């Protein structure tokens, strides 16, 4: 078992931190995009679109590293959710 201060543990924590920061950034971007440019007249539909987008993005979390632009993936998911709703 690796010690807490070992280089491998530190690298793993930094990688996870970068991933979490990127996810938080994506969430903020999605919320702003869907709310500010909402095509929905209903606040409830807008909230549903944000929640569904976040859910679908969360389902892709394991594969997020393979995408060159996770932001583009988030935009694509958000667009598809808005079309579906």
N, C-alpha and C positions, 0 to 999 in steps of 0.2 A: 504494500500500500504506500502510495506516495505521500510525502509530508506536505503540509499545507503550503509551506514557502518554497517548495521545489519548483524548478523551471517549468516542468510539464503541467503542474497544477496552475501556475500563474498564466501560462499560455492558454489553457482551457478556460480559465475565468475571463481573460481578456477577449477571447473569441466569443464567449457567451455574452459578454458585456457589449461588444460591437453589434452582435446580432440583436440584442434587446434594444439598443439605441436605434438601430435601423428600423426595427418593427415599430417603435414608438413614433419615429418620424413618419413612417408610412401611415400609421393610424391618424396622426394629426392631419396629414395631407388629404387623406380620404375624407375625413370628417369635413374639412374646409371645402373640398371640392363638391361633395354631395350637398352640403347645406347651402353653400353660397351660390352654386349654380344649379340648384335643385329644379328639376323639371316637374316636381310634384307640387300640387297645391295644398296637400295635406301634410301637416307636421308629422303625423303618425306614419305615413308612407315614407317620408324622408328618414325618420328614425329606423324604420324597418330596413330601408336600403343600406344605411350605415351598418347596422347590426349584421345583416346578411353578408355584406362585403367583408367585414372583419372576420366573420365565421369562415368564409371561403379562403381568405388569406391565411388564417390560422391553420386550415387544413393543408396548406402548401408549405408550412413552416420548415418541415424536414428537408424539402427540396430547394429552399430559398437560396442556398449557396451556389447552386448551378446556374441561376439566372444572372445575366450580366447586369440587368436593370430591374431590380425588384419593384422599383417605382412604376415602371411600365407595366409589369404584371398586375400591380395593384390598380392601375388605371383601367386595364382591360377587364379585370374582375368587376370593378365598380360600374363600368359601362354595361357589362352583361347583366349585372344585377338590376340596374335601372331599366334595361329593356325587359327583363323578366317580370319585374313588378308592374 
